Each structure stands twice: as C-alpha cells, then as structure tokens.
Amino acid sequence: MKVSALAQTLIGSEIIKIAGEVNEMKAKGVAIANLTIGDFDSKLFPIPQELETNIVKAYQDNQTNYPPADGVLPLRKSVATFLQEQFNLKYDAASEILISGGSRPLIYATYLALIDAGDTVVYPAPSWNNNHYVHLLGAKGVAVPTSPEHNFMPTGADLKPYLKGATLLALCSPLNPTGTMFSAEGLKEICELVLAENQQRGADEKPLYILYDQIYSQLTFGNHRHVDPVSLIPALRDYTIFIDGSSKCFAATGVRVGWGFGPANVISKMKAIVGHMGAWAPKAEQMATAQFLDDKTAVTSFLNTFKTQIKHSLDTLYKGITDLKNQGFAVDAIEPMGAIYLTLKIDYLDKTTPDGNVLQNATQLNFYLIKEANIALVPFAAFGTDDLCWFRASVGACSATEIESKMPALKKALENLK
C-alpha cells in the first residue's frame, strides 16, 4: 500500500534496535546492564511518595475529565511559582505557561509553531531528536559538530557561521546524550550572537528563536549550576521557548506532565497545536503535580535523595571507565555534570573479535559489548553525529552495584579484541 512520502522516509530509531537486542537476551535469562534508555527503573527510582499519594487521591476525587487545553490553572500557577523560586524566572500562569503530556509534544509544538518548510534550524551534534523534527517539518537542518574538548557542548565560535537567516537554534542543558552542560560564560557568548542577529533583522522577518530544553535542570552535580538564556540576557525573553517538566527531575517519565513557557504570542499558538494533537497530560496527574510542587519540603527532600543516588551510579561508572583507562585500555569518560548520562569513549574500531569479525563501526562494537560484556550503550551515531567511538550511558535503569559488577566483563571483552 502507498503511504505518504514522509512516512516512507522516516528514519528508524537506533535506540529501539538496541533495545530489541537487549530484550531478546533478557528473555533468554541473560543479566544485561541496560545503559541505553533515558528512563528510570521505577523499582530503583520510584516517583516521590507524596506525588503518588496525590495522584491516587485525584482519581478518587474523580479528576478524570478533559483538562483545559493549556493545563489546569492550579498547575500553571504552581509551575510559575516553581520557576520563580528555582531560577528567578517570572512567567504569567495565564498566558505564558503551557502544560502537555510530557515534554516531547512541547518540543514538537515549538517546531510546528515556528518553522515553515525550508526554514533553517541550527542544533549541535550530538543532540536528541532535532534531526527527526527537522525531517518531519521539511526544514533545513544544520547539525553543528561539537568536540570532546568542549564537553560536546556548542560554543559561540561553533554556531556563529550558521545563525544568519536561521529561524531556530535548538539547545539543551544539561545535554542529552552527554550529561554535560553550559557554563554561564559559554551560554552567554551564544546568547549575545542570537541577540545581535535579531537586532539586524527587519520587522517583516522572522526572528531567530531559541528552543531551550532544560528538562534535566534540577539534576546537576558538584559545582555545576544550571544556567538559561533569559537569566543571562533578559532581552532574549521574547525569543526563547523553554521546555521543562516533571519527567526527569522527579523520575516521573510515565506520569506524563511537562511544561513549556515563553512569550505569550508563541505559547498561544503552541496551545492550539497541542490541543489539536490531544497531547494533554491527564487531569488527575496535573492536579497531583500542582499539589506536589507546592509542597516545598517534599520537593527538596526528594531531589536531595534522588540526586545523591543518580550521582553515585554515575560516579561508579565513571570510576570504572577511568580505572580501565589508567590500566592502558583505549577508553575515556567525561566527568558527570548533570542529567542521568555519562559520556564514554571506547576506541576499539577496526579491532577483530575472537570469532574473526572486524568491528567496522560503533554499532558493531556496541553489539559486541552487549553479547560479550552484557553491557548495552548507545553510540553517539544515534544522536546525529558521524560514526565515532563515543557512547551514551544512562544510569536510570541500573543500580551502582549492577554497574560495578559488569566492569570485569567489560575489561575481559576489550582484552579479547585484537
């Protein structure tokens, strides 16, 4: 049967392919350390108890009808207060905040609200899903390569050649897939370029907008602090659309409550788009999240414990890789900064496996490690980059103990490559 040209040209998810291999081995009883999925094992990382209680009560109170298209007002008010307390960002609950079923519909709605076919979208590589959204809209995507020397975060110098005439600059910090993040100085340099570009444009031209995905903003470690464009340069308020929500910071990926905020004229268009998609968060979960956000003690207590657990898992993996590096193995890792990800380098391309196969790309290397070390990673090639030796490791579905137990098998698998 004939389908649309769009459907025919959709690019499959590399992560789903890896997950299929992992699930097949798990079905055979193999204990896999699944470091692929940007999600949480809810037995290891359950949602806050107060949030769970609120959800159950909301259903008992029959909060099961349609919510407003932009989200229930109590949640929008709670989000507004949360943003002001956490980031000193002031956004109006009535017109500048939009609720949806997780953050993904908000990202897509941002693209739909701002981008016409042929418009230019600039984004760093690696990054999550921007290449797919560009394809869905028939836009011109410019994937700007980044380097490990800058923790795979884009710099002003990286982006400057591509901003003239562009409609959207898509940024994320802490970054999926790397777990690295902007410094205030680094982000400000980029923001100054965006402001200068907009000051040169005429009244009849689209401005250059920033899509700023900060879904991991609460998950930062050590001396690393989250920064955002509007706090650094308030004049960018009219050009910045933020993506945020409860999915990552409260381990609530399946609760499906996300929030976006930005200039009222853009948010109103996104509201209409989300409404047509029916991409609302369930009303009971919205009411429950509003009540939870208002409980400052519960929020702080959960985040303190949660961040400690996540950092322990990341540190365990980081130490394991660093120990191998110190033993002479061709591996490396970037210090954990934020999110639930560690960036790993496993430089064993063109090596031969014990059964005589040459590992010609990162995907083949990854499947070798799945079978021989029972560790599953995601190559950066799945995030819009060239085929490199860098990988994303997500600790949301593995305990620190499980991660540590796999290090000897990883060492042996690498030793067996010739």
N, C-alpha and C positions, 0 to 999 in steps of 0.2 A: 504494500500500500504506500502511496505517496504521502509524505509528511512535509512540513514546512522546511524551507532552506535553513532556518535557524535550528530546528530540531536535528536536521541531518548533519549540521556542523558543530554541534555541541561537543565539547572536549570532556572525556570521562575523568573522574577523579582518581588520581594516583593513590590517594589515601584509602579509598574504597577497595582498590585492588589489593593493597597490602592487608587491609582488614580481612578480606576474604581468605587470604593465605593463613593469617593468624587464627581465624575462627575454625578453619579446616583442621589445623594442627591441634587446637584446643579440643575439638570434637574427638580427636584420637587420644586424648589424655595427656598431651604434652603441656608442660607448665611454661607458658610463654610470658616473658616480661613485656607487656604491651605498652611501649612508649610512643605509640603513634597518635592516639586520639586526644584531641583537645577537650577532653571531658573528664569527669570525675567518677571513680568507683564510689557509689553512694554508701557502700558499707565502710569504706575507709574515710570518706569525706561527706558525711550527711549534711543536709541543709541545717540551718540554725533551728534548735528545738522550738524557739518562740515563733519562728516563721511557720513551721509545721503545725503548731497548735493553732495559729491564726488561720491557716488555710482550712483546717478541719472545721473550725468554728464558722468560717464564712460559708462553707457548704451547708452546715447545719442551720445557718440563718437564711438559707435559700437565695444566696447571691449567685444565681445561675442564669440570669437573663443576659441579653446583649448589654455590653458596656457602651458608653459613648465612643464615637469614632476616634477621639483623641485621648481616650483613657478616662477613668473615673477621676473626678476633681480631687477627692482626698489624696489619691496617689500623686497627682500632678503637684499638689501643694507640698506633700512630703518630699518629693524629689527636689522641688525648688529650695526647700529648707536645707536638704542634704547637700545640694550643690553649693549653697552659700557657706555652710559650715565647713565643708571639706576643702573647697577651692576658692572661696570668696567670689564665686560667680553668681551674678544676680540675673535670674531669668523669670519671666512672668508665667505663673502657672496657667493662666487663662489662654495665652496666645503663643507662647514660645517653647512649650514643652509638649512632646508627643509620646504616647505610650504605644508599644506594639508587642506582638508575640515573640519576644527576644529581640536581639539587636539586628539580626540578619535582614528582616523586612525593612528596617530603617535605613540600612545601607543601600538596599535596592531602591527604596523610595527616594533617597537622596539623588542617586543616579538618574532616576526617571524624572525627577523634578527639575534637574539642572541640565541634563545632557541631551542634545539632539544628535541624530546620526551624523557622523563626520566630525563632531566636536573632539577636541583633544583632551585626553585625561592623562595626567602625569602621575606616576607612582613608582616607589622604589621596588627593586627586586633583590632579595625575595620579599614578598608580601602575600597576604591571604586574599585570594579570590578576586582581586581587582581585574586580572586578565579575563576572568569569566564574565564579570559585569560589563566590561568594555565590549566583549563579544556580543552579549545579549542586546546591547543598545546600538550596535553598529558604529561605535565610536572609534576614534583613532587612539589606541593606547601607546603610551611611551613608557616602557619599563626601563627605569634608570638603574644601571648596575651599581651596587654598593660593595664595600670591601671589608674584610675582617679587621683591617687596621682601624676602621671607624665603627667596629662592632656591628657591621651590616646596617647601620643607620645612615640615611642620606645626609649629605652636607649641603650647604648653600652652593658650594662650587659644583657639586654633582648636578644639582637641579637647575641652576641658573640658565644654562643654554636652552632649556626646553619650556620655560614658562611663558615666553612671549606668544600671545594668541591662544593659550590654553584656557579651558573652561573650569577644570577641576584638578586640584592637587590632593591626592588621597594619601593621608599619613596615619600612622598608628604608633602609639607609645603607651606602655611597654608593647613591644612589637611581637606579633605572631607572624613568623615562626621562631624568632631568635631569642626572645626573653630579654633583649637589650632595650635601651630606652634613650630618649633625647636628654642631653644636658640643657640647662636654661640657655647657655651661650649658643649651642648648636641650633636649637629650635628658633631662637630669636633671629639668628642670621637668615634662616629660611623665611621667617615671617616678614622681615624687612624687605626681602625680594618680592614677596607677594604684594605687600603694601605699595611698593614702588611701581610694580606692574599695573596695579589697579588705578593708581594716580595718573597713569599715562593714557588710560582708556577713555573714549568718548562716552557721552550719555546714552548713545544708542547701541553700545557694545555690551555684551555680557561681561560681568566681572570675572576675575579668577577667584573661585571659591576654594576653601579648604574643607575637605571631609576629614574630621579628626576623630579617629576611633580610639577611645580611651576605656574600653571595656575592662582592661586589667589595671586601671589606675590605682585601685586600692591594694594591689598586690605588688608592692615594691619592697626591696630589702636593703639592709645596711644603711649607708649614707646616700643611697639613690632616692631622689624625690621626683614625684610626677610633676611635669610642667605642661602648660597648654598655651595655645596661641593668643587667646584673648587676655589672659592674665599678663602676658609679656607685652603685648601691643593692643591696648583696648580698641584702637581704630579698626581692628580686624573683626570686631563683633558682628558687623553687618555681612561678613563674608565667610563666617565659619559655622559649619554644621557639626555638632558633636554627636557621637554615638556612644552610648553607655548602657548600663543595666545591671541586673542582679545575677546574671548567669554565672559569671566567673568569680566575682568577689565574695559571693555567698554560696558558692558551689551549687547553684540553683539552675543548672542548664536546662533541666526538664520542666521547671516551673514556668518558663517562657514569659518573663516580664523584662522588657527592655525599654529604655527611654532615650529619645533624641531631643536635642534642644538647639536653638539657633534663632536667626532673625524671623520675625513673625510672618513675613511675606512668603518665605520658603517653607516654614513649618506648616502653614495653612495648605499649601499645595501637597506637601507630603501627607498631611492628614487625609486629603481627598483620595490620594493614591492608596494609602494603607486601607482606607475604607472600602475602596473598590476591590482590593485583594481579599478583604475579610481577614486581615492579618492581625486581629486584636489579641491581646493577652486575655485569658479567661477572667471574668469579672471577680470570681472568688479569690484568685491569686492576686489580682490587683488590690483588692481591699486588704488582703492579708499583708502584702508587701508594704502598703501605706502604713499600717499599724506597726509593722516591724521597724521601718525606717524611723518612725517617731520614738522608738524605744532606744535612746542613745546608749544606755548601759548594755543592752543586749547586742547592739551592733558592734560596739567597741570590744566587748568580751569575745564575740565570735571571731572578729578579724584578728585579734591578737593570737588566739589559739590556732586559727586556720593558717595564718602566715608562718607561724613557727613550724607547723607540720610540713607545709609546702617547701619552705626553705631547707628543712632537714633532708627531705628527699632530694632536692636539687643539689645540696652540698654533698650528699653521699655519692651521687652520680659524678659530680664534678671532681671529687677526690679520687674516685675510681679511675676516671679517664686520665687525670693528672699523674696518678701513680704509674699507669701504663706508659705515659709519655716519658716519665723520668727513668723508666726501665729501657728506653730506647725504641719503643713502638712508635709507628708513624701516626700518632693520634694527637688531638689537641681539643681544648674546650675554652669557651669564653665564660668568665665569671658570672654566676647568676645575678641578675639585676632586678628582674621583675617577671610577672606572669607565672606560668607553670612550665616554662620551656627552658631547656639548655641547648646551646648550640655546640655541636660536636664536629670535629674533623676526623675522618677515618680515611687516610690516604693510601689505599690499597688497590687502586685501579690498575689494570693490566697484570695483576698477580694471578697465579694459577692455583686452582683448588686441588685438594688431594685426588679428586676423580678426573683431573685433567682439563677442567673448564677454565677459560680465561675470563676474568671479571672485567668486562669492557666498559661498564657504566655503573653509576651509583645504584641504580635499581637492582642490577645483578648482585652487587656487593651486599645490598640490604637483604635480599632473599637468602643469600649465603649465610648471613649472620642470624637470620630467623631460624634456619634449619640447623646450623651448627652450634650457635651460642644461645638459641632460644631467646633472642632479644630482637624486638621489632622497632625500627626507627622510621622516619620519613625523610627521604632525600630532599634537599633544597630544590631539586629539579621540579618537585611538585608545587613549588611556590613561584613559578615564573622565571627561574634563573636558567642559566646554562647548566649542563651536566657537571656538577662539581663534586668534591669529596666531602661536602658539608651536609649535616643532617640535623633535623629537629628531633629532640627527645622530650616528650611530655610526661610529667610525673603524676598526673591526676589519677591514673588508674593503677599505680604501683606503689607499694609501701617502700620505705627506705630499706627495710630488711630484705625485701624481694630484690631490689636493685643491687644491693651489696652481694647477695648470693649469686648473681649472674656474672660478676666480674671475672672469676676464674675461667668460666666457659668462654667469655669473650677473649680473654688472653690466649687460651688454647686455640680458638678458631683463627686468630690472627697469626699465631705461630705456625699454623699448618699451611698458610699461604706462601707460595714460593715465587 
